Amino acid sequence: MTPTQEFAMVQGKARGAEGDKCSACEPLESGKDRMLSFPERGERKKRIIICCDGSWDGLQRPMTEVESNVSKLARCVCPEDRRTSPPTPQIVFYQPGQATFSQETSGTDVVNKIREAYAFLVQHYVSGDELLLFGFSRGAFIARTLAQMVIEIGILNMAGMSDFYEVFAAYQLCVKGGTEGAASARNFLDHYRHSGQKELRPVTEGTLKCVGVWDTVGVFGLPDHFADKYRLLGFKDRKLSAQIKYAFHAIALCEARKDLQPTRWESEPSPQDCDHPGQVLKQVWFPCSHVEAGGRIEEYDDVTYMSLIWMVANMINYNLLAMNEEYLHGLLSVFWTRVQRGFGLYDPEGPRRYCLSSTARQFPTRWNATTKETIHRSVFSSQELIPGLEKVTKEGDPTLIEELLPFEMEIRNHLDFLMKEWAIHEGHRVGANEFDDWPGQDSWYREQWYKNFKETELGDKPRTHALFLDLLTESSWPVDTKHVKEEMISSRRGRGHTAVEDAALRIIGTPID
């Protein structure tokens, strides 16, 4: 089967998969009244934020109900940025990542997901708008594919969406370069750009404001087992286009599966053989697995949140998006209500304790000006480092260590302060006294912890910590404290107890001197 025949077959599958149609695509085909009208030129510019979720890990395990980092980021975006005059509208499209086994192995769902996100751009984009694309795993592949497609061929108008599969097939044939039919595909696209009512609108420089992704994997953005089955999908190369102003890539350090190698960007040198002026590329390694990088495992939220905090910190630091700070504080309440081990620490006695001792991935040990990879500081907080990381710490190459941004510093300082304040109050330990005597009254614990919390500087931030206060007041504290203490020391999670009990007993069981 030739590449052209292969793609034509997938076109037919995608068109025929009625059960896979999305509401965002239907208006483009049916012309129903609920179709969004295309904005007139001359309207104030806006930001279009595309958030693509999903995981190639879906082939091995069902997706949980845990909200991912992509969905959390999407919820953090304000409807408009009031820092500008006039305010800049920010419209968000969120695409969930669930797919069936047959869809993922055939590529049908991937093509439909690309079409769905592209259709949102077609409906809303006018010249002068800013595009920001985000994604995790398979969603990262979709986001990066969309960005490159928009840069290389442009954005269809509404009338042209009926030909999306033909346009996408032609684009993929052009991307592969030497494949059969590439010349005819280029001719098709050239003709389409001047075909009257149906057109491809080129985007101006500065349109692709940002692409932020979590753990893109595979040689060309596809896992090895998937790329072999569907040859025409995948990146042409790893080059980061000069038209993308900001590019952020959170990479998982602790991934043992060899077919999930990270797909790094490579910065494209300018004709003067230097970096593009003003372009920002950050590819940062975090102490987590592939699934944890996307925030898909709630149990170990202290590491899954690290890359989210970093991504949000970059949005704030470079003034790329107006973020809903109240919602952000609500998200980060998890830090005040769960067991804390410090900034990005794994539990040294928990079930993940071996994750940082080995990896199937090649992480940087020296600065690479092409990929600009760095290692997040939280990696070095772990008690057991992957072989090779010790060399990085000993040599002390400052270019390899990702410095914390102001928002990250704010979160870390709150965590450090909270842990010390809970464990030490006015110079005395909370919990066991110097003779290791444990009070038997559960009311004593409630009274002491509530008193200590109210007297800290964090007590005057009810917006952030209301959840903690509510749980602290309503919790049923255990009477058999000695038994709970022993359980806490052995499990380090205090399973079966509320979040507040979990946090309190963690500190009581291992007080900080």
HUZIDA-V226968 format. One record per residue. RES is the residue in three letters. PSI is psi as a letter, one per 20 degrees, with the letter a starting at -180 (none if undefined). D_CENTER is the distance of its C-alpha to the mean C-alpha in Angstrom with 1 decimal. Layout:
RES_PSI_D_CENTER ; RES_PSI_D_CENTER
//
This chain:
MET_p_36.9 ; THR_r_36.1 ; PRO_h_32.6 ; THR_g_33.9 ; GLN_h_35.2 ; GLU_g_32.0 ; PHE_h_29.9 ; ALA_h_32.6 ; MET_g_32.5 ; VAL_h_28.8 ; GLN_g_29.4 ; GLY_h_32.0 ; LYS_g_29.8 ; ALA_g_27.1 ; ARG_h_29.8 ; GLY_i_31.5 ; ALA_m_28.6 ; GLU_h_29.6 ; GLY_i_27.7 ; ASP_i_24.4 ; LYS_q_25.1 ; CYS_q_22.9 ; SER_h_24.3 ; ALA_h_22.6 ; CYS_h_24.6 ; GLU_g_27.9 ; PRO_h_29.2 ; LEU_h_29.1 ; GLU_h_31.5 ; SER_h_33.6 ; GLY_k_34.2 ; LYS_r_34.1 ; ASP_h_34.8 ; ARG_j_31.3 ; MET_p_29.9 ; LEU_p_28.4 ; SER_q_30.9 ; PHE_p_29.9 ; PRO_q_29.9 ; GLU_q_32.9 ; ARG_q_32.7 ; GLY_i_33.5 ; GLU_q_31.1 ; ARG_q_29.0 ; LYS_q_25.9 ; LYS_r_22.6 ; ARG_p_18.8 ; ILE_o_17.2 ; ILE_o_13.5 ; ILE_p_12.3 ; CYS_o_9.1 ; CYS_o_9.3 ; ASP_r_8.4 ; GLY_r_10.2 ; SER_p_11.2 ; TRP_i_14.2 ; ASP_i_14.8 ; GLY_i_16.4 ; LEU_h_19.5 ; GLN_h_20.1 ; ARG_q_19.2 ; PRO_q_18.9 ; MET_p_15.7 ; THR_r_16.2 ; GLU_j_16.3 ; VAL_p_13.6 ; GLU_p_11.2 ; SER_r_7.5 ; ASN_h_4.7 ; VAL_g_4.7 ; SER_h_8.4 ; LYS_g_8.7 ; LEU_g_7.6 ; ALA_h_10.0 ; ARG_i_12.5 ; CYS_i_12.6 ; VAL_p_13.9 ; CYS_q_17.7 ; PRO_h_20.1 ; GLU_q_21.6 ; ASP_o_21.7 ; ARG_j_25.0 ; ARG_i_25.1 ; THR_r_26.4 ; SER_o_29.8 ; PRO_r_29.8 ; PRO_q_26.5 ; THR_o_23.8 ; PRO_q_22.5 ; GLN_o_18.7 ; ILE_p_18.3 ; VAL_p_15.1 ; PHE_p_14.8 ; TYR_p_12.5 ; GLN_o_12.9 ; PRO_r_12.8 ; GLY_j_12.6 ; GLN_q_15.9 ; ALA_q_18.5 ; THR_r_21.8 ; PHE_g_22.9 ; SER_h_25.3 ; GLN_g_22.9 ; GLU_h_20.4 ; THR_h_23.3 ; SER_h_25.0 ; GLY_i_22.3 ; THR_g_23.5 ; ASP_h_20.4 ; VAL_g_18.3 ; VAL_g_20.9 ; ASN_h_21.1 ; LYS_g_17.4 ; ILE_g_17.8 ; ARG_g_20.9 ; GLU_g_19.5 ; ALA_h_16.9 ; TYR_h_19.6 ; ALA_h_22.1 ; PHE_g_20.2 ; LEU_g_20.5 ; VAL_g_24.1 ; GLN_h_24.9 ; HIS_i_23.7 ; TYR_p_23.8 ; VAL_q_26.8 ; SER_p_27.6 ; GLY_i_26.3 ; ASP_q_23.0 ; GLU_p_19.7 ; LEU_p_16.8 ; LEU_p_13.2 ; LEU_p_10.8 ; PHE_q_7.1 ; GLY_q_6.0 ; PHE_p_5.2 ; SER_d_8.6 ; ARG_h_11.3 ; GLY_h_9.3 ; ALA_g_8.5 ; PHE_g_12.2 ; ILE_g_13.1 ; ALA_g_11.4 ; ARG_h_13.2 ; THR_g_16.3 ; LEU_g_16.5 ; ALA_g_16.4 ; GLN_h_19.1 ; MET_g_21.1 ; VAL_g_21.3 ; ILE_g_22.4 ; GLU_h_24.9 ; ILE_i_26.6 ; GLY_a_25.5 ; ILE_p_25.0 ; LEU_q_27.6 ; ASN_r_29.6 ; MET_g_30.0 ; ALA_h_33.0 ; GLY_i_31.4 ; MET_h_28.7 ; SER_i_31.3 ; ASP_k_31.3 ; PHE_g_27.5 ; TYR_h_28.0 ; GLU_g_30.8 ; VAL_g_28.9 ; PHE_g_25.8 ; ALA_g_28.1 ; ALA_g_30.0 ; TYR_g_27.0 ; GLN_h_25.9 ; LEU_h_29.5 ; CYS_h_29.6 ; VAL_g_26.4 ; LYS_i_28.1 ; GLY_f_31.1 ; GLY_j_33.8 ; THR_q_33.4 ; GLU_p_36.3 ; GLY_j_36.3 ; ALA_g_34.2 ; ALA_g_37.1 ; SER_h_37.7 ; ALA_g_34.0 ; ARG_g_34.3 ; ASN_h_37.5 ; PHE_g_35.9 ; LEU_h_33.1 ; ASP_g_35.7 ; HIS_h_37.9 ; TYR_h_35.2 ; ARG_i_34.5 ; HIS_l_38.1 ; SER_j_38.8 ; GLY_d_39.6 ; GLN_h_37.8 ; LYS_p_34.9 ; GLU_q_33.1 ; LEU_o_30.1 ; ARG_p_29.3 ; PRO_q_28.2 ; VAL_q_25.6 ; THR_r_26.7 ; GLU_p_25.3 ; GLY_i_22.8 ; THR_g_21.4 ; LEU_n_18.1 ; LYS_g_17.0 ; CYS_q_13.4 ; VAL_o_10.9 ; GLY_p_7.4 ; VAL_q_5.6 ; TRP_o_4.4 ; ASP_m_8.0 ; THR_p_10.2 ; VAL_r_13.4 ; GLY_r_17.1 ; VAL_g_19.8 ; PHE_k_19.1 ; GLY_i_15.6 ; LEU_p_17.2 ; PRO_q_18.0 ; ASP_g_21.7 ; HIS_h_23.1 ; PHE_g_21.7 ; ALA_h_22.6 ; ASP_h_26.2 ; LYS_i_26.6 ; TYR_n_25.3 ; ARG_h_26.3 ; LEU_i_25.8 ; LEU_q_22.1 ; GLY_q_20.1 ; PHE_q_19.7 ; LYS_g_23.1 ; ASP_a_22.0 ; ARG_j_19.2 ; LYS_p_20.6 ; LEU_p_18.5 ; SER_q_20.6 ; ALA_i_22.4 ; GLN_i_21.6 ; ILE_o_17.9 ; LYS_g_18.4 ; TYR_p_15.1 ; ALA_p_12.6 ; PHE_p_9.7 ; HIS_o_8.5 ; ALA_p_7.2 ; ILE_p_9.8 ; ALA_p_11.0 ; LEU_h_14.6 ; CYS_l_16.1 ; GLU_p_16.0 ; ALA_i_19.6 ; ARG_p_19.5 ; LYS_h_21.1 ; ASP_j_20.0 ; LEU_l_16.3 ; GLN_q_16.8 ; PRO_q_14.1 ; THR_n_14.8 ; ARG_q_15.0 ; TRP_q_15.9 ; GLU_p_19.5 ; SER_p_20.8 ; GLU_o_23.7 ; PRO_q_26.9 ; SER_r_28.9 ; PRO_h_32.6 ; GLN_j_33.6 ; ASP_l_31.6 ; CYS_r_29.3 ; ASP_q_25.7 ; HIS_p_25.1 ; PRO_p_26.2 ; GLY_i_23.5 ; GLN_p_20.5 ; VAL_p_17.7 ; LEU_p_15.8 ; LYS_p_13.7 ; GLN_o_12.5 ; VAL_p_12.2 ; TRP_p_12.8 ; PHE_q_11.9 ; PRO_m_14.2 ; CYS_r_12.5 ; SER_r_12.7 ; HIS_g_10.7 ; VAL_h_10.3 ; GLU_h_9.8 ; ALA_h_6.8 ; GLY_j_5.2 ; GLY_k_7.4 ; ARG_i_10.1 ; ILE_o_13.0 ; GLU_h_14.4 ; GLU_h_17.3 ; TYR_l_15.6 ; ASP_h_13.5 ; ASP_h_14.7 ; VAL_h_12.6 ; THR_h_9.5 ; TYR_i_9.5 ; MET_g_10.1 ; SER_h_6.9 ; LEU_g_6.0 ; ILE_g_9.6 ; TRP_g_9.5 ; MET_g_7.3 ; VAL_g_9.6 ; ALA_h_12.5 ; ASN_h_12.3 ; MET_g_12.4 ; ILE_g_15.4 ; ASN_h_17.0 ; TYR_j_17.4 ; ASN_l_18.2 ; LEU_h_15.8 ; LEU_q_15.3 ; ALA_p_17.3 ; MET_q_15.4 ; ASN_n_17.0 ; GLU_h_17.9 ; GLU_g_19.7 ; TYR_h_16.8 ; LEU_g_14.8 ; HIS_h_17.8 ; GLY_g_17.9 ; LEU_g_14.5 ; LEU_j_15.5 ; SER_h_18.8 ; VAL_h_17.6 ; PHE_h_18.5 ; TRP_i_22.0 ; THR_j_22.7 ; ARG_r_21.6 ; VAL_p_22.9 ; GLN_p_22.0 ; ARG_j_22.3 ; GLY_a_21.3 ; PHE_n_18.3 ; GLY_j_16.1 ; LEU_q_19.1 ; TYR_q_19.5 ; ASP_o_22.6 ; PRO_i_25.4 ; GLU_j_27.3 ; GLY_a_24.7 ; PRO_i_23.8 ; ARG_j_21.0 ; ARG_i_23.4 ; TYR_i_23.9 ; CYS_h_20.3 ; LEU_j_20.7 ; SER_i_24.0 ; SER_q_23.1 ; THR_q_20.6 ; ALA_j_21.0 ; ARG_q_19.0 ; GLN_o_20.7 ; PHE_r_19.2 ; PRO_q_20.9 ; THR_i_24.1 ; ARG_r_25.2 ; TRP_p_23.9 ; ASN_o_23.3 ; ALA_i_23.8 ; THR_g_22.5 ; THR_h_19.0 ; LYS_l_18.8 ; GLU_q_17.0 ; THR_r_17.1 ; ILE_p_16.6 ; HIS_q_15.2 ; ARG_h_18.1 ; SER_h_16.9 ; VAL_h_17.6 ; PHE_i_21.3 ; SER_i_21.6 ; SER_q_21.9 ; GLN_i_25.5 ; GLU_o_25.4 ; LEU_q_23.9 ; ILE_p_23.5 ; PRO_p_26.6 ; GLY_h_26.1 ; LEU_h_24.0 ; GLU_h_27.2 ; LYS_h_28.6 ; VAL_g_25.8 ; THR_h_26.7 ; LYS_g_30.4 ; GLU_h_30.4 ; GLY_k_28.4 ; ASP_o_27.0 ; PRO_h_25.4 ; THR_i_23.6 ; LEU_i_21.5 ; ILE_p_20.2 ; GLU_o_17.4 ; GLU_q_19.0 ; LEU_p_17.5 ; LEU_r_17.1 ; PRO_g_19.2 ; PHE_h_16.6 ; GLU_g_15.6 ; MET_g_19.4 ; GLU_g_20.1 ; ILE_g_17.9 ; ARG_g_19.4 ; ASN_h_22.9 ; HIS_g_22.7 ; LEU_g_21.8 ; ASP_g_24.6 ; PHE_g_27.0 ; LEU_g_26.4 ; MET_g_27.0 ; LYS_h_30.2 ; GLU_h_31.5 ; TRP_h_31.2 ; ALA_h_32.8 ; ILE_p_35.5 ; HIS_o_37.3 ; GLU_l_40.2 ; GLY_j_40.6 ; HIS_q_40.8 ; ARG_q_38.5 ; VAL_p_37.4 ; GLY_c_38.5 ; ALA_q_41.0 ; ASN_a_43.7 ; GLU_h_45.2 ; PHE_j_47.2 ; ASP_k_44.1 ; ASP_p_45.7 ; TRP_o_43.4 ; PRO_q_44.4 ; GLY_i_44.8 ; GLN_o_44.3 ; ASP_h_40.9 ; SER_h_41.8 ; TRP_g_42.0 ; TYR_g_38.3 ; ARG_g_37.3 ; GLU_g_39.6 ; GLN_g_38.7 ; TRP_h_34.9 ; TYR_g_35.1 ; LYS_g_37.5 ; ASN_g_35.5 ; PHE_g_32.3 ; LYS_h_34.3 ; GLU_i_35.8 ; THR_r_32.7 ; GLU_i_31.3 ; LEU_i_28.2 ; GLY_i_30.6 ; ASP_k_30.9 ; LYS_m_27.3 ; PRO_h_27.7 ; ARG_g_24.8 ; THR_g_22.3 ; HIS_j_24.5 ; ALA_h_26.4 ; LEU_g_24.7 ; PHE_g_26.0 ; LEU_g_29.4 ; ASP_g_29.8 ; LEU_h_29.0 ; LEU_h_31.2 ; THR_h_34.1 ; GLU_i_33.8 ; SER_q_33.1 ; SER_o_35.8 ; TRP_q_36.3 ; PRO_q_37.7 ; VAL_g_41.4 ; ASP_m_41.5 ; THR_h_39.6 ; LYS_g_40.8 ; HIS_g_39.5 ; VAL_h_36.1 ; LYS_g_36.1 ; GLU_g_36.9 ; GLU_h_34.2 ; MET_g_31.7 ; ILE_h_32.7 ; SER_h_32.5 ; SER_h_29.2 ; ARG_j_27.4 ; ARG_i_25.6 ; GLY_l_28.7 ; ARG_q_27.8 ; GLY_i_29.7 ; HIS_r_29.7 ; THR_r_27.9 ; ALA_h_25.0 ; VAL_g_27.5 ; GLU_g_30.0 ; ASP_g_27.3 ; ALA_g_26.5 ; ALA_g_30.2 ; LEU_h_31.5 ; ARG_g_29.0 ; ILE_g_30.4 ; ILE_g_34.0 ; GLY_h_33.9 ; THR_m_32.8 ; PRO_q_33.8 ; ILE_p_32.9 ; ASP_none_36.0
//
